């Protein structure tokens, strides 16, 4: 499958893989730009040095991101993904029937297959 967006997707993919692969060889502040040294309990990220005593800040960072996502989704009116779900169920009705009146069993009707279900 080739197309304009597929080609752009592959170009971005290759660019991100190249950045990911080259980051350890880019030196910032005398250390690689990304290095996690487990035996010495240090991490070097873009010129900053973090030791094991700094990782408690990671708890606050992750908690803050989680809280921010919670607030963002609580304030969001749901005009994106929720409308897709509502559109799907509003076209079928509450009884599981589609607009043409046929039951939606997700495949073959169990009563027609000859299998006894539950008995």
N, C-alpha and C positions, 0 to 999 in steps of 0.2 A: 504494500500500500504506500504510494507516494503521493505527496501533495505538499502544498505550501506550509501548512501547519505541522505536518509530520517532519518535514525537513528542518523547520525551526526547532521543533522538539528535540530532534537528534543533535542539532548544533548546541543547544543549551545543555543537553546531557553531556556531550563531549567536553564542553567548557567546564562544567562543574566537576567532572571526573579529573580533568587536568589540574584544576585548582586544588582539589582534594589530594591528588598525588604529589603535587609540587610544594605544598605548604611545609612539610618537614625540612625541605632544603633551603627555604628562605630564612635568612638569619635576621632576627630583630632583637636588638639589645644584647648581643653576644650569645644568644641561644636560638635554637630553631623556633619558628613562629608558633608551632604547635608541638609540644612534647609533654607527655605524661610519663614521669619517671616514678614508677611504683616502688622500687627498692628504697629510694631516697625520699619518698613521700612528697614529691614536688610536682608541680605542673607549671609549664611555661606557655602562656597563651598571649601571643602578639605583644611581647616585650614585658609583660607582667609576670611576676613569680608568685605562685600560690603554694603554700605549704599545707600540711595536714591541719594546722590550726586555723587556716582560712576557709576550710571547707564547710564550716557551720554557716557561712554566708550563702552557700548553695541552697541550704534549706529555706532561707528567707527569699532567695531569688525564685525558686520553684513555687513556694507558697504564694508569692506575689503574682506570679504568672497565672497560677490557678485562680486566685481571687479576682484578678483582672478579667480572665475569661468568664468567670461566673457573672461579674457585674456587666460585662459587655453583652453576654447572651440574655441576661435578665432585662436589659434595657432595649435590646434589639426587638423590633416589631415582628420579626419572623416573615418578612416579605420574600425571602429567598426559598430555602429548602422546605419550609413548612407548607408553602403554597403548593408545592409539587405533591406532597402527601395528601393534602386536602383535595386537590384536583383528582387524584387517583381514586379516592374513596367516594367522592361526590359523583363520579361518573358511574359507579357500580351500585350505589344505593346501599341501604343498611342491611338488606337481606342477602348480599353477596351476588346479586344478579347484575349482569351487565345491561346495557341499554337495550339489547336485542331480546332480553328475557331469558337467555340461557344461563344455567347455573355455572358458577366458576368453581370447579373442584381442583384446579391446578393440574389437570391431566384427565385420565380416563375416569369414568364414574365407577366407584367401587361396586355398586349393585350390578352393573353390566359386565364386570370382569369375571364373574362366577366365583370369586373368592368370598368365603364366609368370613366376615369381619366380626370378631368377638363371639363366635358361637360355633 
